[in-house]
């Protein structure tokens, strides 16, 4: 029998009431955080990278059919002393520039200018670098009247046939066909905090849930981040960004991009023109094929 003091201690002690534990705080939505970073107003745009990466850059204007489109910048320059053709989608920084650049939404003349510049690069055997950064192709009636869909489709066809190395980099927002029209490359890269998708999270939420405020949920469902697309084998590599994002250290982001471009071009320069076209064709034909075995034959 235990001593009396021990019994009293047991009787006096209050039982510990244990209820259901509180759920852990929800993890932050990484996809939505990437979207916000890709849209950051201070994030480097195409011309920022042109200034930091290229020397002796000369811009090309006009599509020789209708006019010029400031939403797409094209020109030849020197990357580490070697000539390249750069084609990039350009957003504005302030209100005036945003209006001039049409908020980075190209019109048909922009895409036709781009393919004209790329075919010029192919003529002179210059590698092509494209920088993707657009919420999408401009959906206005004037763009539709001038053949927006045809211009995008033609770019997809003609880029697939280019006999020179093509490296495409999504540096911010990769908005659907507006980005894909410049995105048919031998190597497709993404900056760490860039996003690339068939539709914006807001538009997706408005269609699926009839509520655009559920964009954060849509961002996760779309699997639009660089990590997601690398896992799906839709891109070839991820370009790391400085801590906090490219807007925190544009020079560091540009140097990381320079390293990635140098590695890609070094590898692709070993291929013949026919091999470049074939590699590009096979790469895009494999996209969307998630089956690991052939179906059983029908008896």
N, C-alpha and C positions, 0 to 999 in steps of 0.2 A: 504494500500500500504506500503511495507516494506521500511525502510529508504534507502537512496541512498548508503551509505557505505556498507550495507549488500548486495545489488545487485551487487556492484563492486567486493565484495569478492567472490560471487558465480561465476561471470563471469571470474575472474582471476584464479580461482582454476582449475587445469588441471584434466580432467577425469582420473580415475584409469583404465588402460587397463588390463583386466584379460583374459588371455588365458588358454588353458588347463593346468591343474596342472601336474607337472612332476610325473611319476610313482614312487612309493616308491622303494627303493633299494631291489633287490631280497633277499629273506631269504636264509641263507646258507643251503646247502643240508645236512641235518642231517644224512641221510643214508650214504652218501659218507664220511662224517666226521668220522662216526663209522668205516667204512671200513679202513680208514687210521689209526685210532687208533688201530684197531685189528691187523694191520700189522706193528705197530711201532717196530723198531729194538730193543728197550729196554723193550718191554712188557714181563712180566714174562711168562716163558714157564712151561711145566709140571714138569721138574726137579727142577725148582725154588720153585714151590709149594710143591713138595715132601720134599725139604730141610726145608721149613718153617712150614709144617703141621705135618709131620710124624717123628717118632723116630724109631730107630732100623729097618731101611728099608733094605731089602735084595732083590736084583734084580734077576729076573728069565730070563734066556737067551734061545733062540732056540725054534724051533717048532717041533723038533724031526722028521722032514721030509726032510728038505733041509738045513736050517741054521738059523742064527740070523738076525734080522732086527733092526738096531739102531734107526730107525724112530719111533718105538714103545717101550716104557719102561714099564715093568711089575715087580711087586714085592709086597711082604707083608711087612707091617709095622704097627706101633701103632698110631692111631689117638686118642689123649687124653687118652692114656692108653689102648685103645680097638683095637684088631687086625682087620685089613682090608686088602683087596687086591686092589692095585691101578694099573690101566692100563692107560697110557697116550701117546698121540702123541707128539713127541719131535722135535722141530725145532732147528737148530744150531744158535749160537750167532754170531760167526765170520765165515769167509770164510771156514776155515778148518773144523769147526764143522758142518757147513751147508752141506758140501760135505759128511761128514761121516753120517749125519742124513738124507741125501737125501732130504734136504730142507723140512723135515717133511712130505714127501710123502711115505706112507708105501707100501711095496710089499706084495705078498701073504704070505710069511713066517712071516711077521709081524702080519698079522691078525690071522694066525694060532697059532702063539705064544700067542696072546692075548686071544683067546678062550681057549687054553690049560690052561692058568693061571686062567681064570674065572671058568673053570670046576674044577680046583684044589681048588679054594676058596669055591665052592659049596660043594665039598666033605668034607671040614672041617668046613662048616657052617660059612664062613666069608663074611661079606658084601663087595660089590664091588663098587669101585668108578672109573669112567672113565673120563679122561680129553681130550676133543676134541680140536684139534688145527692143522689143515692141510689145505693146498689149495686144496687137493684132493688126491685120490689114485694114485700111480705112473702109468703112462700110457705107459711105455716103453715096447718094444717087449719081453724082458726077463720076465717081470711081467706077460704079457699075456700068454707066453708059459707055465708058472708055474700055471696058473689058477687064475688070479686076480678076475674075476667075481665070480667064484665058491667060493673062499675064503670069499669074502664079503657076498655072499648069505648065506653061511653056518653060518657065524657069526650072521646074522639076525635071522636065525632059532634057533640056539642054545642059543642065549641070551634071546630069548622069553621064553625059557624053564627053565631058571635058578631058583632054589627054594630058593634063598637068595635075600636080598635087593640089588638093583642096582640103583645107583645114577649117572647120567651122567651130566657133566658140560662142556659147550662150553666156553673155556677160551680165545679163539682168533678167528681164522677162522674155521668155520665149513663147509668144502668143500664137498658137495654132498655125494655120497656113501662112500667116504673115511672117512668121519666123522660118517655117519650113521652106519657103520659097528661096531662102538663102542658105538652107541647111543640109543640102545633099553633098556631103563631103566624104573623103576617104577616112578622115578622122573627125569625129564629133566630140568636142570637149565641153565641159560646163564649169563655170566658176563655182566655188563651193556653196555660195549662197544664192545662186541663180535658180530659176524655176523654168520648166519647159512643159507645156501641156496643150491639149486640144481646145481648152476653154478656160476662162478665168474662174477662180473660185466663186466669185459673186454671181456670175452668169449660171454656173453649174447649180448653185444653191437655188437660184430663182426658178430653174427648170425642174429640178428634182423635188425640192421641198416647197416651192412657191414662196420662198422666203430668202432674200439675198443676205439677210443678217446671219445665216448659217454658213457663211463663206469659210469660216474656220474649220468647220466639219468637212466641207467639200474639199478643202485643201489637202486634208489627210487622205480622203478617199481617192483623190485623183492621182496620188503617187507622183507628184510633179517635181520632187527635189532631185538634186544630183545623185544622192545616194540611192534613191529609189530607181532612177533610170539606169544607173550603173548595174544594179542588181538584175534588172530586166534586160541587160545587154543592149540597150538602146543608145547608149553613149559609150565612148571608148576610154574616157578618163575624166578626172575631177581636178581642177586647178585650185590648190589651196589658197585661202585668203588670209590676210593678217588678222590677229585677234580683234574681234569686234566688227569685222567685215571690211570690204574693200574701201568703203567711205571713210574709215578711220585711218587708213594708210594707203592712199592711192599709189604712191611710188612702190611700196612693197607688193601690192597687187599686180602692178605692171611688170615688175621683175619676175614674179612667179609665172605670169602669162608668157613672158619672153622665154623663160626656161622650157615651158610646155610646148610652145611653138617651135622652138629650136629642135626639141626631141622629135616632134612629129615630122617636121620637114626633113630632118636628117634621115629618118626611116623611110619616108615616102620617096625621097629623091633616088633611092636605090632601084625603084621600079621603073619599068619601061612604060611608055604611054598606053599600050594595050593592057598591060598588067594593072595600071591605075584604074582604067575604065572597068575592067573585070572585077577588081577588088571592091570597087564602089558598088557595082551591080550586086554582087554576092552579099555584101554587107546589108544592103537594104532589103533584099529578097528574104533574108533570114528573120527580119523583124516581125514580131507577132507570132512566130512559130514556137509554141510552148509544148508541143507534143514530143515525148521522148522515144516513142516507138511507132512504127507503122501500124495501121489498123489491120486486123486479121483479114485474110482474103475471104471473099464471099464464095461459098461452096455452092 
